[in-house]
């Protein structure tokens, strides 16, 4: 399977590469401190210089740990939000279908009503369904009559009101 490399998925990979580079730098600096510590007595290198270098290396290591924890938390949060959106989407779909059922829409009317809720215009619905615009207008009039509404806005308002009230119909 080919990985999905959309922008939202590229970011974690880019951050992982950046963290890997930081880890490699951290290893280099730690090995340099160890080498400098061994050489302190031989060359008389300043303890101050070694302390500053050690502090900088510890800071890099702490930053790496923080970044990894932060990215993992962001990825967990993203997964949670994606699950929540999926659940909400399914619930909204169920509410819409319950309305269509309570209005006793025919399968064709339900199909047109779905397109209506999604925001498509009459000509777009006609093209997608392979119908004449007059047929779509006829279906829309039937939907409005059965739902007790007069136009697209009222149909959407009726559905949204039930979503906000927590009722199906």
N, C-alpha and C positions, 0 to 999 in steps of 0.2 A: 504494500500500500504506500502511495506517495504521500508524504506529510503535507498538510495544508499550511502554506506559507503566506497567509494573508497578513496584513499589517499587525493585527492583534496577536498573531502567533509568532511573528518575526521578533517582536520585542523581547520575550523571554529568552530566545536563542541568542540575541545580541547581548543581553545582560549576562547570560551564562558565559559567553566568550570573554566579556569584559572582566568578570569575576575570575575566570581561569587565568587571564593575564595578570591580574592582581595577585593571585595565589602564587604564580611563578615568580613575580617580583618579590613577594614576601619570603619565599624560599631563598631567593638570591640574597636578600638583605639579612636574613637570619644566618645563612652560611657566612656572609661577610662579617657579621658581628662576632661569630664564633672564631673566625680567622683573626680578626682584630684583637679579640680578647687574648688569644694565645700569643699574639705578637706584642702585647702591651709590655710585658717584662723584657722582651728581647730588644725592642726598638725604642722604648720609652714613650710610646704614643700616649697622648693626653687622655686621662680618664674622663674628662669633660666631653671630649669629642666622642668617645665610646658611649657615654651616657645619652648624649643627644641622638646618636645613631640608633641606640636601643629603643629610646622613646618613640622615634619615628617609625621603627619597624613594628613595635607593639601597636601603634596607632593604625598602621595599615592592616595588621591582623585583626584588630577590633572592628575596623571598618568592613572588612570582608565578612566577618561573622554577622554583623548587623545587616549588611546588604542581603546575605543569603536568607536570614530569618525574615526580613522585610519582603523579599520577593516571594518566598514561600507563602507568607500570609496573604499577599496580594493575589497569588494564584488560587489559594483556597477561597478567598472572597469572590473572585471572578467565577469560579465553579459554582459557588452557592448562588450568586446572582443569576447565572445562566439557568440553573435548576428552577429558581423562583420564576423567571420569565417564562420558562417552558410550562410550569404549572399554571401560571396566570393565563397564558395563551390558551391552554386546553380548557380552562374554566370559562373563559370568555367565549370560546367556540361552542361549548356546551350550552351556555346561556342563549347565544344567538340561535342555535338549533332548536332549543326549547321554545323560543318565540315563534320560529317558523312552524313548528309542529302545532302550537296552540292556535296559530292563525289558519291552520289547515291549508298550507300552501302546497301546490302540486310540485312534483320534482323539478319541473321547468321553472316555476315561480321561485322555488328555493334557490335554484342555481342563479337566477337573475338577482334575487335578493342578496345572495352572497357577494356578487359583483358590486351591487349597489352599496353594501356596507363597506366594501374595500375601496370605494371612491371612484369607481370607473364610470365614465359617461355612457350615455345611450349608444352612441356610435361605436364606442370601444366594446361594450357588451355585445352588441350585434355582431361585430367582427369576430370576437372570440367564440361566440356561440354559432356563428354561421347563419344568423337570422336577419330578417329585415328589421330596420329600426322601428317600423310600425308594430311588429310582433313584440319587440322589447317594450315599447310604450304600452301595449295592451297588457303585458305581464305586470308592468309597474302599476298600472291603474288597478289591476286585480289585487296586487300586494297592498296598495294603499287602502283599498276598500276593506280587505280582510283584516288589516291591522288597525283600522280605525284612524288612519292618518291621511294627510293630504299631499305629502311630499317627502323627499329623501331626508330632509332635516328632521322632520317629525319622526320618521322611522328610526333614525339614529338616536334621536333624543329619547325615544321610548326604550330602546335597548340600553342606552347608557344610564338612564334613570334606574332601570332594574339592576344594573351592575352596581350602582352606587348604593341602592337600597338593600342589596344582597338577596334579591328575589329573582326567580327564573322567569316568571311571566307576570 
